[in-house]
Amino acid sequence: MARTVIEEVLVPVTLVVGTEELLLDRAVTVVIAAVRAADSEADVRDLLPASIQPGMLAELTSPSLFGERKAIVIRDAHDLSADLIAELGRYLADPAETVALVIVHAGGAKPKAKALLDAARSAGAREVECAKVTRPSDRLAFVRKEFRGAGRAITEEAERLLVDSVGTDLREIAAACSQLASDTTGVVDGNAIRRYYTGRAEVTSFAVADRAVEGRTAEALEHLRWALSVGVAPVLVTSALAQGVRNLAKLGSAPRGLRPADLARELGMPPWKVDRVRQQLRGWTGEGLALAVHAVADADAAIKGGGDDPAYALEKAVITVAQARGPR
């Protein structure tokens, strides 16, 4: 007899590995939902390393007097101390059947981090991969899967236009898919995306800027031409380019060794934005950033009255910014 989804998920240990926050959260949510479906009175604990004291795991995983199920989620398990990893390893050698333990781990080959991964895998943990989605083809596949999950169909052109309009952040893409699936009917095609996002000039402008600072010249120009064709004001594009280059410079000059949360506060960006800018910063030099700053300033001056062809000024700026980055 085939196992139900709940039976597949409701196992003693689930290992969630990766750094894509949306996928990590979804994997955890699935387990918690399965536990609560099996026992509405289940005890659910969601823990960070800083909140776990020695001996606490043994207490949390001990059988309940009333026999209810438990779900214990340990976030950022790669940051656990060696003592807590050892304690967790002892539990993994004989996990309780009524406890659904979820270990959320960034992965990595460092000895301490790898020891916990090996222990969980040796215990037969159900493993969920949540690798960072970085390739354009993977983002398109994600969009396709989101619509399929909503019982909807989307054309290849619409997939591409949606990602171009929203950008690279998976949470934003997921939210856009959900909104479109709710607000439209029939097969979602390119015209539906254009109608829906024509008024979202800011989003479209940042799609141009993202591709430019990533050194994707052809893609940046394609997005720029589409943005101008749907009425995005040129000044919004230069503003987005300026912010993109400025973010690179801020992160490049930030103090080294700061923890992610402290770095986010230092730069005035949310953590997910810091991660994105860190990826975009690869290949950039101080000289390249200086060239990009001047290119954006020249385009801004041309658009605001110093030139006769805003589209040409923008194309020139986009090309210069993209090429100012080192080889991909």
N, C-alpha and C positions, 0 to 999 in steps of 0.2 A: 504494500500500500504506500502511495506517495506521501511524503511528509508535508505537513502544512507549513506555511511561512513562519508561523509562530513557533512550531516545533524546531524548525531549522535555526531560528534565532535564539530560542530559549535553551542555551547551553551554559555550562558552568563558567566558561571563560571565553570572552571575545577580545581579540587583539585588534585595535584600530590603529593603523600605521600610516603616517603621512603628515602633510602640512597644509592641505587645502581645507580651510576652516569650515566652509559650508558642508563639505562631504563628511568631515569629522563629526560635526553636529548632527547631521542626518543619521549617521551610523549609530550614534549614541541614542538618538530619539527612537530609532527602530527597536532597539533592545528594551528600552524603558517601556515603550508601548506594549511590547510582547509580554513583559513581566506583569504589567497592570491588567492586560487582557486575561492572563492566567490567574491573577489574584488582585482584585480591586483594592485590597487592604495592604498591598505590598509596601515594604519600607524601602524608599529610594534615597540614596545618598550620592551627592555629586561633589567630589573632593579635589582640591589642589594640593600639591606637595607640602606647601607651607602649613596647611591645616591638619596634617597627619602626624600624630605623635607616636613614638615607639609603643608597641603593644595595642595600638588602636585598631589595626587591621584584624588582629585575632578576635578582638571584642566584636567588631562589626560583622565578621563572617561566622560567628558562632550561631548555632541553631536557635531559632526563636522559641520562646515558651509557648506561643500560640500557633506555631507552625506556618506562619505566613512567609511568603517569598520575600527575597531581598534583591535589590539591584544596587550595586556599588560601582560608581564610575570614578576612576582615578585619572584625572586630566594631567597633561604634561608629565607623564610617568618617567620620561627621560631625565627629569630634574630631581627625582627622588634621591635621597642620600643612600650611601652604600648599605647602611644598617637596615633601612626600610626595604631596599631591594632584596636583601637577604631574607628579611621577614616575609616579604611577598613570595619569594622563591620557595620557602618552606610551605606556604599555603598552596602554591600551585602544584606541589607534589601530590596533594590530596585535596582537591577543591570540593566544596560542599555542593550537593545536587540542587539544593533549594536557593542557592545564591547565584545570581548572574553578575559576574565580575567583568567590568569593561575597562581595559587598560588602553588609554589613549597615548600614543607614543609617536614622536616625530621621526623615529628611525635613526639610522646612523651606525657607524662602525666603531665608535669609541668603546673601549672595553666595558665600562659601567653600563652604558646604554645597551650594548649588544648582549650582555649577560641576562638582562631582563627579557629581551626579545627571545633569546634562546630558551629560557625557562618557560615562557608562555607557549612557545611552539612545541616544546617537548611535552607539555601538558595536554597537547591536542587542541589548543585554542582555535576557535573559528576566527579566521583572519580576514579583515576588511582593508583593502588598499585604498588610501585616500591621497595619492600623489598629487602634487601641485599640477594644475592644468595650465600648461604654458603654450602648447602648440595650437595654432589656429584651427587645424583639423579636429583637434580634441574638443575645442570649444563648440565647433559646429555639431559634432557628435553629441555633445551635452545638450545643446538646444533641441536636437532631434529627439533625444530620449525624454526630455522634459515634456514636449508636446505629445509624444506617444503615451507617456504616463497619464496625461490629461485626456486621453482618448481623442486627440486631434492630430491633424496632418499639417505639415509645413513644407513648402517647396525649398529647393536648394538655394535659389536666389534669395528667398526670404530669410533663410538661416544666415546667410552672409550679411545681408543688410541689417539684420537685427544685431549681430555681433558688432558690426561697424558702428552702429548708432549708439550702442550701450557702452562699449569698451570691453576691457579684459577681466574685470572683477566678476567672479563667478556668482556671488550673491546678487549683484545687480542684474546679471543675465538671467538668473533663476526668477527674480522678481518680475522682470520684463516678460518672460515666458508665461508666468502665471497670470499676469494682467492681460496679456493678449489672448490667452486661452479663454479667459473670462469675458472679455469685451467684444470678441469677434465670433463669427459663425463660419462654417464651411472650412475649406482648405485655406490656410494662411499663406498668402503669396506676397510677392514684392510690393504690389500696389498697397496692400494692407499695411505693410511696414512703413512705406513712405507716408501714407495718410496719418498713421499713428504718431510718427516721429518728426513730422515736418515742424511742429511747434516746439520741439525739444532741441533748440539751437545750441544750448550749452553742452548737452551730451554729445551732439555731433561734432562740435568744435574740439572737445577733449579727445574724441576718437582720432581726429587728424593729428593732434599734438602727440598723443601716445605713439602713433606709428612713426612720426618724425624723430622723436628722441630715441626710439628703438632702432633707428637707422634703416627703417623699411621705406625707402624712397618711393617705389612704385605704389605701394599700398597707401602711403600718406597722400600722394597726389590723387589717387583714385577717390579717397575719402573727401579730399578737399573739393574736387570737382562736383561730387555728389552734394556736398554741403552747400556749395554756392548755387547749385541747380534747384535746391528746395528752399532757397531764400535766406540762408544763414548770413547774418551781417559779417562782413570781413573783419570788423574790429573785434568780434567775439573770437575769431580764429587766432588773431595775433595775441589776444589776451590769454587764450589757452596755451599757445606756444610759449609765451613769456612765463606763465606759471610752471609749465613743464620743465623748462630750462632752469628756472629759479629753484625748483624742488631738487633737481640734480645737484646744483651748486650747494644748497643747504646741507644735503646729506653728505656730499663729498667733503665738506669742511667741518662736519660734526665731530665732537670728541670721540675718540676710539674707546672701546671697552664698555660702553653703556649697555645696560640691559634693554631688551626691546621696548618695555613699557616706558623706561626713562628716556630712551631715544625718541619715542613718539612724542612725549611731552616737550622735550627739548626743541623738536622741529615744528611742533604745533600741527601734527598730522595724526590721523588714526593709525593704529598698528598695521592694518591691511594696506594703507597707502604707503607706509614706510617700506613694506615688503615689495610692493610694486616698483617704487622708485629705486630701491636697491638693485632689483633686476635690470632696470633701465640704465642704471649708472655704469654697468659693465661696458668697457670699451671707450669710455669718455676720459679725456685728459683735461687739464686746466686750459691748455691752448684751445682745444676744441670747444669748451664751454664759452670761452671768451669770444670766439668766432660766432657761435650760435647767438649769444646775447646781442652782438652788434647786428646780426642779420635780422633778428626779430625787431630791434629798435628801428632799423632802416625801413622795414615793411610797415611798421606802425606809423612812421612819419609819412610814408608815401600814401597810406590809406587815409590819413587825416588831413590831406590837402597838399602834400608835397609831390604827388605823382598823378598821372592820368589814368592808370590802369591798375586798380586794386587787385584784380585776379592775377595779373602778371607778378605784382609785388609779393603776393602770397605764395605763388608757386616758387618764386625765387627763394623766398625765406624757407619754405618747407624743404626744398632741395639742399640748401646750404646747411640747415640744421641736421638733416638726416646724414649728409656726407661729412659733417664735422665730427660725428662719432667714428671711432675706429672701426676696423673690419669686424663683421659679425662673427 
